[in-house]
């Protein structure tokens, strides 16, 4: 049985969540925008998509809660609605 500190493939989910939170804040603040100029032409692009960063952040936060022994909050994908007659 290996100790978690000895395993090179072990992931510290809480540290990863903290780093992803910083990346999310940088994207939202506009700090992760790269500009390239070729003469009069200019191109701007971000290094990462916000949706990808947010989904990775949510997964890391959930794994961090599990590693701490907490029960993560369930994500609800569908909301029940009431069927009403259109007339």
Secondary structure in CASP SS format (residue, H / E / C, confidence):
PFRMAT SS
TARGET T0000
AUTHOR 0000-0000-0000
METHOD secondary structure of the structure
MODEL  1
X C 1.00
X C 1.00
X C 1.00
X C 1.00
X C 1.00
X C 1.00
X C 1.00
X C 1.00
X C 1.00
X C 1.00
X C 1.00
X C 1.00
X H 1.00
X H 1.00
X H 1.00
X H 1.00
X H 1.00
X H 1.00
X H 1.00
X H 1.00
X H 1.00
X H 1.00
X H 1.00
X H 1.00
X H 1.00
X H 1.00
X H 1.00
X H 1.00
X H 1.00
X C 1.00
X C 1.00
X C 1.00
X E 1.00
X E 1.00
X E 1.00
X E 1.00
X E 1.00
X E 1.00
X C 1.00
X C 1.00
X E 1.00
X E 1.00
X E 1.00
X E 1.00
X E 1.00
X E 1.00
X C 1.00
X C 1.00
X C 1.00
X H 1.00
X H 1.00
X H 1.00
X H 1.00
X H 1.00
X H 1.00
X H 1.00
X H 1.00
X H 1.00
X H 1.00
X H 1.00
X H 1.00
X H 1.00
X H 1.00
X H 1.00
X H 1.00
X H 1.00
X H 1.00
X C 1.00
X C 1.00
X C 1.00
X C 1.00
X C 1.00
X C 1.00
X C 1.00
X C 1.00
X C 1.00
X C 1.00
X C 1.00
X C 1.00
X C 1.00
X C 1.00
X C 1.00
X C 1.00
X C 1.00
X C 1.00
X C 1.00
X C 1.00
END
